Amino acid sequence: MNVPQPEMKKAILELREKYREAIPILREALHGPDWEARRRAAGGLAFLSIAGSNAVPDLIEMLRDSPTGRMLSKRLPRSNPSA
């Protein structure tokens, strides 16, 4: 296994820290009124896959509230647990 040069290792660690700083901002943007900003925030979180599990509830909520999610919820059959 090759060990990265010290400069490369430092740059990678700095980049990782910048990603961590962006995650809360992107998660907050998922709840804004602008759908384009919400879509881009979701894309940003996907790109920063390190956000993965922490952002999943926010992403699910955004999708449920999206125009596409609302349209699908009207068209898909609902499960009937009492049936």
LINVEN-V983516 format. One record per backbone hydrogen bond with DSSP energy under -0.5 kcal/mol. NH is the residue of the N-H (numbers start at 1). CO is the residue of the C=O. If there is no record, write none. Layout:
nh = <NH & NH>
co = <CO & CO>
This chain:
nh = <9 & 10 & 11 & 12 & 13 & 14 & 15 & 16 & 17 & 18 & 19 & 20 & 21 & 22 & 23 & 24 & 25 & 26 & 27 & 28 & 29 & 30 & 30 & 31 & 32 & 35 & 38 & 39 & 40 & 41 & 42 & 43 & 44 & 45 & 46 & 47 & 48 & 49 & 49 & 51 & 52 & 54 & 55 & 55 & 56 & 59 & 60 & 61 & 62 & 63 & 64 & 65 & 66 & 66 & 70 & 71 & 72 & 73 & 74 & 75 & 76 & 81 & 83>
co = <5 & 6 & 7 & 8 & 9 & 10 & 11 & 12 & 13 & 14 & 15 & 16 & 17 & 18 & 19 & 20 & 21 & 22 & 23 & 24 & 25 & 26 & 27 & 28 & 29 & 33 & 34 & 35 & 36 & 37 & 38 & 39 & 40 & 41 & 42 & 43 & 44 & 46 & 47 & 48 & 49 & 51 & 51 & 52 & 52 & 55 & 56 & 57 & 58 & 59 & 60 & 61 & 62 & 63 & 66 & 67 & 68 & 69 & 70 & 71 & 72 & 79 & 80>
